[in-house]
Amino acid sequence: MAHEVKLTTDGLLINWLKQVGDAVSAGDIIAEFEADKATVEIEAGSAGQLLELRAEPGDELGEGTVIAVIGAGGESTAPQPGATPQAETPASDAQPDGATNGQTMTDDGRVKASPLARRIAADKGIDLSRVQGTGPGGRIVKSDVENLGARPQLPPLPAAPPAAATGQATWGKLPEDDVEIIPLSRMRRAIADGTVRSMSNTPHFYVTVEADVEPLLALRAQINSALAERGVKVSVNDMLIKALALTLRAYPNLNTHYYGDRFVRHERVNIGIAVALPENGLVNVVCHDADTVALSEMAASNKAMYERARSGRIKPDDIRGATFTISNMGPFDIKDFTAIISAPEAGILAVSSSQRVPVVQADGSLGVGTRMNMTLSVDHRVSNGAEGAQFMNHLRELIENPLRLLDLRGV
């Protein structure tokens, strides 16, 4: 039976790595696809012969689009009953079932819109969060953006402040000389849209604690010595991810997503990890089931994801399913910072550098210790200051007593 290869996200088809007639095995990479924040490798879901390619490099495609068919040689490639059609569905005058005021959010908190609609909106300077979608499930499609003046819109955004108040050039007017105009990449547009939307719509509050990391660093050295023969090296970030995941297990309310009219509390603890990319890029890869996976397994899996992300070879599962996020700037000699929540998540943990600092010992004498600041950003619609403080105290306790991070049946 023929197997259809479907996209799991919107984006741009970059390149086919296999051609019609090629034999493929399950897991083979058949195409490269540019999503909002990463280049994603598309895998063959089954073994067989590549019977049909249904898209061309350069095509803007939507989530669920069938791009290829794999099966036995000579097998029919006619669309299966109920198959998802290619390209975007034309808008209709009626509001589809499931749309809420034309605004349907994706699982990662973005406005649901086709790639072509996003590109047109970016070119015209249109805020998609204020457009009423008429596609399936409230999805914003091309005609919604092109015919913006033809349908009722949400109230306009406040006017920009005067140039004199901002100290910058007049809004919308580019300087004429001595500048370099740099077009926004798809990734930078996605980051800009997501952060502005989160800071505008999510009521952030912040809780900061200082942790003694000397016990954690000492245990890490012992673990890595024991794992040396296996070629595995556990990082400080791996241990922090484990501590964060166990804290989320103890405080499940922070493992909740907010969708305006409901909370969705996740049973699994999947930690998104912010990874800096070349040319000012950023992507969140996901450590799935971080509360239960062994540290050695987590370390190997995370390292492989980081390498794929930095080389532009991410797999779909690498960036899917985060329930909470950590941003660690430890390598950059940073004393303290705050991070922007990745909506619809309830929070994000910002981890600063560990530093040797003066400390007051238990007997009142002055000594030197290794301390690290951590700041939790929390969505106040989901939680409150008391819970945020308890969460951070629990996290600090795990870091300062790191044996509790280990499954003693094996590292």
N, C-alpha and C positions, 0 to 999 in steps of 0.2 A: 504494500500500500504506500502511495506517495506521501511524503512528509513535507509540510510547508514550513519554511523558515520565516518567522515573524519578528518584527522589531519590538523591542521592549521599551523604547523611548523615541521621542521626536528627534529629528536631526537631518544631517546631510550625508548621503552616500559618497564616500571618497574614492573607493577602489575595490574592484573584484580581485581576489587572489586565486580564485578558481574559475574555470570556464565550463560552459555546457559540454557535457560528455566526460568530464573528469570524474574519476572515482574518488570518493571521500569517505573518511571514517568518522564516527561520532567524536565530536570534540575538535575536528580540524577547523582551522580558521579559514573562512571562505570570503570574508569581506572586512573592510575597515569603514567605520561609521563615525562621524563627528557629532556627538551629542553636545549639549550646552556647555559642559565643563570638562570634557575629555574626549579623546579618540578611543572608541570602543571596538573591540574585536568581536565579530559576529561568528559564532561557531555553528558547524553542522550538527543538528540535533540527532542525526541517525546516520548509519552507514548506507552507502549505495552510490548511485550515479547522479551527478548534477544534471537534472533534466531541463531546467528552465531558469533563466534570470529575468525577473520582472521589474527591474529598475536599472537606471543608468547612473554612472558616476556623475555627481553634480545635482542629482535629484534631491529635492527637499521632501522628506517622507514623514508620516505620522506614526505614532505608536500603534502597533497592531498590524501594520502594513505587511503583506506577504511579499518578500523580495526574491525568494527562490523556492524551487521545488526539488526534492531529492527522492529518488525511488529506484526501481529496477529498470534496466534498459528497455525502451519501447513502451513503458507504462504511460498511461494517459496523464496529462498535466492539467486537465480541465479543473476549474475551481471547485472545491468541495462545498457541499451545502453548508450555509452558515459562515463561509469564509469571510474574513474581514476585507472589504474592498480597498484598493490602493487609493492613494492621494486623499484629499480631504473631502468630506461630504458637503455638497452645496448647502448654503443656509436656506431655511424656510421661514415663512412668516410666523409660524406657530412656535411657541416656546416648548422645547422637548421635555419629556418627563425626566425628572431628576435634577433639573437645573434650579439653582437657587438664586433668584434675581440675576440670572445670566452669569453667575460667578461660581464655577466649580474648580476647587483646588486639587492639585495633584497630591500624591502622598508626601512629597517633599515640600509642600507649601507654596508651589508656584501656581500662578493663574494658568488654567488649562487653555492652551492656544496652539494652533498649528504652527510649524516652523515658518511657513510663508507669511502667516499673519504677524508673527513676531518681527520678521525682517521688514515688512511694510511699516509696521508701527514704529520701529526704530528709525527708519528713514524719515518718517513724518513727525517724529517727536511725540508720538501718542503714548500715553500711559495705559497699558493694557488692563490694569486693575480697575479702570473706570469705563471699560467697554462692555457692553452687554453681548454675550455670546449666544449664537443661535444654532451652533452645530450640535452634534450628539452629546448629551449630558451637559449642555451649557458651554461647550468648547467654542472658543473664539476662532473663527475661520476668516479667510481672505476677504469675503464680502462684508463682514462686520466692520473691518478696519477701513476698507475702501469707501463704504457707504456710511461713514461715521455720522454725518449730519442728518441722515434720514431717519434715525430712530432715537428715542429718548435716551439721554445720557445722565450719569450721576452728576452731582454738583461739581463745578470746576474746582481745581485745586487753588489754594490761596495764591495771590499774585506774588511774584518774586520781589525781594526787597530791592530798593533803589541801589544803583551802583555805588553811590557815595557811602551807603551804609555797609556795604560788603567790602569796599576797597578793591573791587574787581571790575573788569570791563562790563559794559552793558550786556544783559542777558540776551543770548541769541546772536550777538554780533561778534564775529571773530576779528582778532587783530590782523592788520594787513601785512605787516612786515616782521622779519626776524622771528618767525615761528616755524615749527614743523607740525603739520597736520597728520595725526596718527589715527587712522580709522579704528573703531572698536572691533576687536575680534568677537566671535561668538561667545568665548569664555568670559571675556571682560564684560560683555553686555549682560550675561547671565549673573555674574557676581554683582554687578551694579544694580540690576533689577532686584535681585534677592535681598541684598543688604538694605537698600532703600525701603523696600516693602516691609522688611522685618522691623527696622528701626521706627518706621512710621506707624505701623499697626500693632506692634507688640510692646506692651508696657514692661520694659526691663527693670529689674532691680538687682543689686550686686551684693555679694557676701564674700569677704576675703579672710583667709586664714594663713598663718605661717606654720610650716611643718618642719620638724627635725628629720632630715633625710639620711643622716648617717647610718641608722640601722638598715634602711632599705639598700643603701649603696654597699654596705658590708655583706648583706645576704645575696645581693646580685653577684658580687665577686665570687662567692662560694658556689652559687648555682652555675655560673659560667665555667668555673673550674671543673665541676662535675660533668658538664655537658660538652666539654671540649672534644672528647673523642667522637661525639655524634655530629660535630660540625655545626652546632647550634649556639647562638649567642643571644641571650635575653637582654633587651635594652631597658633603660629606666622607664621609657614610655610604655613598654609592654607591661611593666609592673604597675604603673599608674592606671593603665586601662583596666587591668584586673581589679585594682582597688576601687575604681570608679564603678565598674560593673557590679561588684559585690555591694557597694553602697546603694546603687539603684535597686538592687534586689531587696535591701532593707527598707528603702523608701520608694516604693513603686509608684507613688503619685508623680514623682519626677520623671518616670518612664512613660509619661502620658503625652499624647498629642492633642492640640486644641484646634477644633474645626468650626468655631463660631457658634454652632448650635449644639455641640456635643463634645465630650472628651472621649478619646480612644486610648485605653490603657493597654500597653503591650505586655504580653506574657514573656516574650523573648527579650533579652538585653543585647542589642546590637549597637556597638559603639562606632560612630563616625569619627574618622581621624583626619584632621586637616593636614594636607600634604602640599607644601610649596613646590611649584613647578617652574621650569625655566621661563624667562620672559614674563615675569610677574603673574604667572598663572597660579591657580589654587583649585584643588579638588579634594573632596571628602571621600576617602575609601572607608570600607565598613568591615569591622571585626565582628563577625556574627557569633552569637552565644558566648560573649566574652566572660560571662559569669561562670560558665561551666567548662570551657576548653582549657586544657593544661597549658601552663606558661610556655613550655618548650614548643608545643604545637602552635600556639599563638604567635610566638616569636618568628618561627619559620614562615608562617602564612603572611604575617604583616610585612616582613622583609620582601617577600615575593610581590605583594601588592604594591609596595612603595616603588620597587624597581619597574613594574609594569606601568605605573602611573607616570613616572618621570621619563620613561621611554615612549610614552604615547601608545601603550598597548594594553589598555585596561579591558578587563572582561566585564560583561554586564553585571554579574553578581558582586563585583568589587565595589560598586557604587550604589547598590540597592539595599534598602531596608533599614537604614539607620534609625534608631529610636532616641539617641542622645549623642552629643558630639564633644570631643576633646580637641583643644588647640594648644599645642605645646611649643613654646618659643624658647625652651631651655638652651638650645645650641647658640642662641643669638645674644647671650649676656644681657638679658632683660630682667629688671628688678620686679616689674609689675605691669600688667595690662588687663584690659577687659575685652571680651569677644562678643560678637553679635550672634544672637540665637539663629539657628537654621530652622525657621518656621516650617512645619507646625510643631517642632520639638518644644519641650517645656524649658529647656535650659542648655547651656554649654559651659564647659569647664576650661578656663584659661590657666595654663601652667607656665610659670616664669622660671628663670634659671636658678639653680642651686648655687649659693654663694657662701663663702667663708665670712662670718660676721662675728662681732663681739656678742656674747650671751652671758646672762646672769645665771650662775650655777645654782643648784638646789640649796647649797650652804650660804648663798649670798655673795660668793666671790665672782670675779669677772673672768670669763674664759673665752674660748673661741669654739664656734660650732658651725655646722653646715645647715643652712636654712633655705627654704623654698616657699615663695608665695603662690597661692592658688586663689583665683577669683571665680566664683560661680555667678553666671548671669541667669536669671530666672524670669519666666513669664508670670507676671503677677496675677493673671487670670487663672492660672493653674495652681499656684502655690503662694506662700506668704513668707515673711521674714523669719518667723520662728522655725518653720520647717526647713528653710534654706540654711539657717544656722546649725540646726541639728544634723542636717545632711553633711555639711562641711566638717563638723566636729567628728562625725563617724568616719568620714574619709581620712581625716588627719590621723585618727587613732589606728586605722589599718596601715597607713604609711609608716607610722612610728613603731608599729608592732607587725612587721611584714611577714612573719611566719604564718599569719592568718590568711595570707594570700595563696598559700600553697595547699594543694590537695596532697596530703601526706602519702597517698597511695602511689604517687608519682608526680614528678615535676612536669 
